[in-house]
Amino acid sequence: EVQLVESGGGLVQPGGSLRLSCAASGFTFSEYFMDWVRQAPGKGLDWVGRSRNKGNSYSTQYAASVKGRFTISRADSGNSLYLEMNSLKSEDTAVYYCARVTATYAYDYWGQGTLVTVSS
Amino acid sequence: DIQMTQSPSSVSASVGDRVTITCRASQGISGELAWYQQKPGKAPKLLISDASSLQSGVPSRFSGSGSGTDFTLTISSLQPEDFATYYCQQAHSLPRTFGQGTKVEIK
């Protein structure tokens, strides 16, 4: 059974940092692209960024709103995806999901999400 | 960036009704569109990919159509478990973008 489990969310002050993790199981993690998607309270879905697989040089890509502040990495040996978030702003407050990317670039599996609250 | 516009933003319907949600892309995306269902407090669930391919396990009352810039999600006979928010997402290019959502409510 495919499972994605996020962790690491919490309350952080503006300007602070936080590292989210996504533990994957039930599939060959190293073969897949993985994305982070967030959802502010009561709002819609917002793409954060992408981690490509080894065959694509582990390249990453980011939304303009987080570029230069957020960093996505992965550890295929541990079946884990990470999101390092720096210089956090109140507008980064959201539930953060990791999601598996299909061959048709949809998201077929999502984690349960982890809430990040940026507030003083 | 490709803008995705859904309509309506909400719809009130009864069990058994036919419900249609539309999604328009700001530029052509071929058939590279997905639809998701989200219930409160839960992660989105993939219903349809490639505009019309039903995911395994999704009831056949859900169907998708369209290509280019205009797409539709149809629920042929609304069931109690279908009351949720629905999102379209373009899978054509990065950054990935989603419609603003359509909330299907009980009439």
Interface residues (C-beta under 8 A of the other chain):
Chain A: D35 V37 G44 L45 D46 W47 R50 Q61 A63 A64 Y97 T102 T104 Y105 A106 Y107 D108 W110 G111 Q112 G113
Chain B: E32 A34 Y36 K42 A43 P44 K45 L46 S49 D50 S53 Q55 Y87 Q89 A91 H92 L94 P95 R96 T97 F98 G99 Q100 G101
